[in-house]
């Protein structure tokens, strides 16, 4: 006998292929013609796929989209991508796919204490280089020093990072910053103080963060005015931790008048250089 419950579940199953491929195309800023050329389809065929007018796309169509957008066919069919945050979508593009790996979509690798409460992991200076490759590895995270702070909110994940250099002034150099994990960086308010984990050989940075969604860039500004702001592509960002608190042995001191004068002189020199004929 047929299980009527299974039949009902099949009837309720939603397929997101059509809205997903349109969403991914628009996210990549491609016209229908540009994507059609890449897929070796006609624009009318692509339009039919995006609008859902083709109820049974060919298997080749699924494979082509999976290859171009670096996502599994199961994800393209079953997950409503427009409802995900940017970090989760980038996780899917990076291969951390819930269906490709057979595991749940990675939000964050964490450790818990004996009462199943999340620890605060500390990333020492010596572990910085390994963190970029092990940040999603539960075994690596489990090997980090950890502690608990009862006063932290219970509805978030927190981690402590050491800071180096003077770009975070007036915070004392060598402070340890506790950050709250940001699951959706598009929700950050412009200028939010954050620890940003970048790819490559760059150090962890403590900056004011403003996300430029249309340009797919992240603006990073130092608290110390001696350091000029700069932008990085979103693809260069591994994790963002919003500032919660810091711990230091020194008392923070205000930015000195000499530093303010240095900034003013630098700005004047920059303007004069622009005025000089080439």
C-alpha positions in Angstrom: 0.0 0.0 0.0 1.1 3.6 -0.7 1.9 5.8 2.2 -0.4 8.8 1.9 1.8 10.9 4.2 4.7 10.4 1.7 2.5 11.4 -1.2 1.5 14.6 0.7 5.1 15.4 1.4 5.9 15.0 -2.3 3.0 17.3 -3.2 4.3 20.0 -0.8 7.9 19.8 -2.0 9.0 23.1 -3.4 11.5 23.4 -6.3 13.5 26.6 -6.4 15.5 26.1 -9.6 13.8 28.9 -11.6 14.1 31.6 -9.0 17.6 30.4 -8.0 19.1 30.7 -11.4 17.6 34.2 -11.9 18.9 35.2 -8.4 22.4 33.9 -9.2 22.5 35.6 -12.6 21.4 39.0 -11.1 23.9 38.6 -8.2 26.7 38.1 -10.8 25.4 41.1 -12.7 25.0 39.2 -15.9 22.3 40.0 -18.5 20.3 37.1 -19.9 22.2 37.2 -23.1 25.6 37.2 -21.4 24.7 34.1 -19.3 23.0 32.4 -22.2 26.3 32.7 -24.2 28.2 31.1 -21.3 25.6 28.3 -21.1 25.5 27.9 -24.9 21.7 28.4 -24.8 19.5 30.8 -26.6 18.3 33.8 -24.6 14.7 32.6 -25.1 15.5 29.2 -23.6 17.2 30.9 -20.6 14.2 33.2 -20.1 11.9 30.1 -20.2 14.1 28.4 -17.5 14.2 31.5 -15.3 10.4 32.1 -15.5 9.6 28.4 -14.9 7.9 28.0 -18.2 10.0 24.9 -18.8 8.6 22.5 -16.3 11.2 19.7 -17.0 14.6 21.2 -17.8 17.1 18.8 -19.4 19.7 17.1 -17.1 22.4 19.0 -19.1 20.8 22.3 -18.0 21.2 21.4 -14.4 24.8 20.4 -14.9 25.7 23.6 -16.7 24.3 25.8 -14.0 26.0 23.7 -11.3 29.3 24.1 -13.1 29.1 27.9 -13.7 27.8 28.9 -10.2 29.8 26.2 -8.3 26.8 24.8 -6.5 25.4 21.3 -6.4 22.2 20.4 -8.3 20.5 19.6 -5.0 21.2 23.1 -3.7 19.9 24.7 -6.9 16.7 22.6 -6.6 16.0 22.5 -2.9 17.4 25.7 -1.3 15.8 29.1 -1.6 19.1 31.0 -2.1 17.4 34.4 -1.9 16.7 33.8 1.8 20.3 33.1 2.7 22.8 35.6 4.0 25.8 36.5 1.8 28.3 34.5 4.0 26.2 31.3 3.6 26.0 31.8 -0.1 29.8 32.3 -0.3 30.2 29.1 1.8 28.2 27.2 -0.8 30.3 28.7 -3.6 33.5 27.8 -1.7 32.5 24.1 -1.7 31.0 24.0 1.9 27.8 22.7 0.4 25.3 21.0 2.6 24.6 18.4 -0.1 28.1 18.1 -1.6 29.7 17.3 1.8 26.8 15.4 3.3 26.8 17.6 6.4 24.9 20.6 7.6 25.7 24.0 6.2 28.6 25.4 8.2 27.6 28.3 10.3 30.5 28.1 12.8 32.7 25.5 14.4 32.4 26.0 18.2 33.2 24.1 21.4 31.0 23.7 24.4 31.5 23.0 28.1 30.2 20.2 30.2 26.8 21.9 30.5 26.6 22.3 26.7 27.2 26.0 26.8 29.4 27.6 24.2 33.0 28.4 25.1 34.8 31.5 24.1 37.8 30.3 22.1 41.0 32.3 22.2 43.1 32.5 19.0 46.7 33.2 20.2 49.3 34.9 18.0 51.0 31.6 17.1 47.7 30.2 15.9 46.8 33.0 13.5 48.4 31.5 10.4 46.6 28.1 11.0 43.3 29.8 11.8 42.7 30.8 8.1 42.8 27.1 7.0 41.3 25.7 10.2 38.6 28.2 11.1 35.9 25.7 9.8 37.6 22.6 11.2 36.0 21.5 14.5 39.2 19.6 15.5 41.3 22.8 15.0 38.9 24.9 17.0 38.8 22.3 19.7 42.5 22.6 20.1 42.4 26.4 20.8 42.5 27.7 24.4 39.0 28.3 25.7 37.2 29.8 28.6 33.7 30.9 29.7 32.3 34.3 30.4 28.9 34.2 32.1 28.1 37.8 31.4 28.2 37.3 27.6 24.8 37.1 25.9 23.6 33.5 25.5 22.2 34.1 21.9 25.5 34.5 20.1 28.9 32.9 19.5 32.0 34.7 20.8 35.7 34.5 20.2 38.8 36.4 21.4 41.5 37.6 19.0 44.8 39.3 19.8 45.5 42.6 18.1 48.9 43.9 17.0 50.2 47.3 15.8 48.8 50.7 16.5 46.0 50.9 13.9 43.4 50.3 16.6 44.3 53.3 18.8 43.0 54.6 21.1 42.8 50.9 22.2 46.2 50.0 23.7 48.5 48.0 21.4 48.3 44.2 22.2 44.7 44.3 23.4 42.6 41.2 23.2 39.3 41.8 21.5 36.2 39.7 22.0 33.9 39.6 19.0 30.5 38.2 18.3 30.2 36.1 15.1 28.3 37.8 12.3 26.2 35.3 10.4 24.9 37.8 7.9 27.4 40.6 7.2 24.8 42.5 5.1 23.0 43.3 8.3 26.0 45.2 9.8 25.5 48.9 10.2 28.0 51.1 8.4 31.1 51.8 10.5 30.5 48.8 12.8 33.7 47.9 14.8 34.7 44.4 13.9 37.5 41.9 13.8 37.8 40.8 10.1 39.6 37.6 9.1 41.0 38.0 5.6 42.5 35.5 3.2 46.2 35.2 2.3 49.0 36.5 4.5 47.2 39.6 5.8 46.8 39.9 9.6 43.5 39.9 11.4 42.3 43.5 11.3 40.3 45.4 13.8 38.4 48.0 11.8 35.3 50.0 11.3 33.4 47.9 8.7 31.0 49.2 6.0 29.6 46.7 3.5 29.1 47.9 -0.1 26.6 45.2 -1.3 26.3 46.5 -4.9 30.0 46.8 -5.4 30.7 43.5 -3.5 33.3 45.4 -1.5 34.0 45.8 2.2 35.3 49.2 3.4 37.8 49.0 6.3 38.6 52.1 8.3 41.1 52.3 11.2 40.3 54.0 14.5 43.8 55.5 14.2 43.4 58.5 11.7 47.1 57.9 10.6 45.9 54.9 8.7 44.0 55.5 5.4 40.8 53.5 4.8 40.9 50.8 2.1 38.5 48.4 0.4 38.7 44.6 0.0 36.5 42.3 -2.2 34.0 40.3 -0.2 35.7 37.1 -1.6 38.8 38.0 0.5 36.8 38.0 3.8 36.6 34.7 5.7 34.8 35.7 8.8 33.6 38.9 10.5 33.3 39.2 14.3 31.5 42.3 15.6 33.2 44.1 18.5 31.8 43.3 22.0 34.6 44.2 24.4 38.3 44.3 24.8 40.8 43.4 27.5 44.1 45.1 28.1 46.7 45.8 30.8 47.2 49.4 29.7 44.7 52.3 30.1 43.8 53.7 26.7 45.2 57.2 25.9 43.6 59.7 23.6 45.1 60.4 20.2 47.8 63.0 20.6 47.8 66.5 19.0 51.0 65.4 17.1 49.1 62.6 15.5 46.3 65.0 14.4 48.9 67.4 12.9 50.5 64.5 11.1 47.2 63.5 9.5 46.6 67.1 8.5 50.0 67.4 6.9 49.5 64.2 5.0 46.2 65.4 3.6 47.8 68.7 2.5 50.6 66.9 0.8 48.2 64.5 -1.0 46.2 67.5 -2.3 49.3 69.3 -3.5 50.4 66.1 -5.3 47.1 66.0 -7.2 47.4 69.6 -8.2 50.8 69.1 -9.8 50.8 68.7 -13.6 51.8 65.3 -14.9 
